Amino acid sequence: MIITKVKEKGEYGVELTTSYKTEMNNVFGLVLAGGVGTRMGNIEKPKQFLHVGSKPIIIHTLEKFVIQNEFEEIIVLTPKQWINFTKDVIKKYIPVAEKIVVLEGGSSRNETIMNAISYIEKQDKLNEDTIIVTHDSVRPFVTSRIIKENIEAAIKYGACDTVIPATDTIVESENGESISAVPDRSRLFQGQTPQTFHAKKLRDYYESLSDDEKEILTDACKIMVIKGETVKLVKGDVSNLKITYPYDLKVAESLLQ
């Protein structure tokens, strides 16, 4: 894959381009909607279906992906019992949804991503250049700039993570009762999504992990780190928040105003 016409270096060292070609890359958006919203309190449906403004959270998120011309297909992954409901919600709010497919997720975040890669392979669209942009369904304020820079960084480097600098001091505690270390905040970043990868390499690395290694995974980027791969940083945004708690819903409502 050739990236042309370098314009400048991004804040975290990613070279940004005026134009970049994706003809050789099949690019798929993966919207991960497997959460059940236990931290949201007593709710009758998963948090991605709660309304912010006049639409469900997942619809706000999908709208950001649908407008991106780079995506060949947008794959929504959700628990089996919510597949039909998800399809109905999408049909109601996104009339032109030919590029959206709804699939069953897996038992974990990474198994869910693997299900999507298996689907891509069954469509005969998985090759060395296939890119997947994985994103939380409950991060509805992701920007076009973040998505585009993720695609570009993954094409060039193989993997990337969206991050923002840590603003609070982070403390480490080995026993949960007292501080054992205070890491240098200037070296710490808060992870967001999207996280973007060469799909085949991610799948091959994941399948090569031991059960113990899979147990310690917190996200897909850690797969690449365990295997010694470079994961480039893409500048996120404080507004790209994950709606997890009732307070986050209030913040999201204010961002829409």
N, C-alpha and C positions, 0 to 999 in steps of 0.2 A: 504494500500500500504506500503510495507516494503522497506526502503532504507538501503542499506548495505555498509559496509566497508568504514567508514568515513575516509577521508584522511586529510582534513584541513578545516579551516574556511575561507570563502572568505572575501574580504575586508569589506563588509557590513554585516558580521555575518552569511551569508548563508553557511551551512555546505556543502562542496563539497565532492563528493564521487568518488572513483576509478571506481565503477560500480553501476548502479541503475537499478532496474527492472521496465519495463512499461507494462508487460504482462496484468496486471489487468486494465490498463488505456488505453482508446481510446484517442489518441492524434491527434488533428487536427490543421493544420496551417490555419490561416485566414489572407489573404492578402487584406487589405482594399484599394480599388482603386476608391473611390468615388469622389475624388477631381476634380475640373474643371480647376484649374490653373489660377485663376483670378489674383493672385499676380505675376504670371510669365510674365504678359504683354499681348500683342495682339498675342495670339497663336490660331491656328485653331483646336487643339485637346488638351485633358487633359494632364497635365505635365507628368504623368506616361508613356505616349507614346512617349515623346521626347527622342532623342537618346543621350546616353553618350557613346563615343567610337563608336563601330559598332552595338550596340544593344539598343533597348528601355530600359528606366530605369526599368520598371516593369519586364523585362526579367532578368536583373541583380539580382533583388530581388528574383524572383521565383527560380533562379538557386541555391541560398543559401538555399532555403527550400527543393527543390527536392532532394538534396544530403543527407538530414537528414533521416536516417532510422526510426526514431521514429514516423514519421507522417503516419497515416493511410490514410489521404487524405488532400489535400491542396485546400482550398476554396478561390477563388478569387471573391470579391464582387465589382461590378461596376454599374454605372447607366444603366438603361434599354437600352437606345439608343446606348450604347457602348459595349453591351454583345457580339454581333457577331464579332465586330472588335477585341475585346479582345481575343476571341477564335481563330481568324485567326492569330493574332500576336503570340500567344502561339504555335500554330501548326507550324508556320514558324521557330521559333527559338528553340523550345524544342520538338524534334521529339517524344521522349518517355515521354508522358505526361498523362499516364493512371491515375495517382493519382491526377490530377488537374481537378477541376470542376469550372465552372464560373456561378455565380448566380447574380441576381439583388440585389443591395444594398437597404438601407432604406432611410428615410427622414433625418436621422442624423447618426452620428457615432455609437451611441449605438443601434439605430434601425437596422442598418446594421448588427451589431454583433448578434442581436436577430434573424434576418433572417437566419443567418448561423446556429444558435443553433436550430431553427425550422427545417432546412434541416437535421441536424444531428439526430434530434428526429424522423423524418419521415423515416430515414434509420434504425431505431431501434438500434441506437448506443449511445443514450444519457442515461447515468446513473450517479450515485453519484461520479464516478471516472473519468468521461470524462474531458479531459483537452483541452482548446483552447489557442493557441498561436496567439495573435492578433498583426499584424505588418503593418506599413504604407508601401504602395507599392513604395513610393518615398524615402525609406531609403535603398538603394541598397548595402550598405557596412556593413550590419549586419554580424557578424561573427558566425561561428559554435559554438564557446565557449559561446557566449551570448545566442544563442538559446537553447543549452543544459542546461545551468544554469537556464534559465527560466523554462524549463520543470521540472527540478529537484526541484526548489524552490516551484513551484505551487503544485507539488505532495505532498511535505512535509508540506507546510504552507497554501495552498489553493488559494493564490494570490500573484503576485509579479509584480514589475515595474522595468524597466531598467532605470538607472539614471547615471549621472555623476555629480561630485561636481560643484557647481556654482563657476565660476572664476571671473566674474565681480561683483561688488557691486550692489545689487538690492535695489532700493528705492521704497517706497510706497507713492502714492499720492491719497488722497480721492477726490480731486477736479480736478485733471489733470493739475494743474497749479503750485502747490508748494508741497514740500516734507512733508509728515505727519509722516513718520517713515523710519528708515533704519534698516532692519532686520539683525540679526547676520548671516553673510555669511557662517560661519562654519556649520550652521544648514540647509543650503539651497542646493538643488540639482535641476539640470535640467532634466526634464523628457524626455525620448526617447521612443522608442518601440524596442522590443516586450513588451506587457503587457499580462500576462498569468494568467488563472483562471480555477477553477473548473466550468465548463460550466453551470451545472444545478443550482448551488448555485447563480451564477451571474444572471442567468435568473430569478430565483425566487425573488431575492432581487430587481432586476430592476422592475419587475411587481408589487412589493409591494410599490414602491415609489409613492408619490403624484405627481400631475402635476407640482406643484411649485418646488418640489425637482428635478424632471427631467429637469426643465428649467435651473437649475444652474449647471448641469453636464457639465464638460469640457472633460472628458474622462471616460473610464470604471472603472478605479481605484477608482474614487470618489464614485461610487456606494458602493464599499466595505467599504470605509472610513465612509460614512454616516451611514452604518449599524454596525459600530464598529468592523469590521474585521481587522485583521493584514494584511498589504500588505508589504511583504518583499522587500528589495532593492537588485537588481542585478546590478553589476558593468557593466556600458556601456562602450562606447569608443567615443572619440572625433571624430573619423572618421565615426561613425554611424550617419552621418548628414542627415537631411531631406532636400531634394531638393525642395525649395519653390520659390526662387528668381533667376533671370538670373545669378547673381554672384555665386550662389550655383552650377549652371551647370559648370562654369569654374573650381570651386574647385573640382567637381566630375571628370572632365576630367583629372585634374592633378593627382588625386589619382589613376587613372587607369594606368598612365604612369610608 
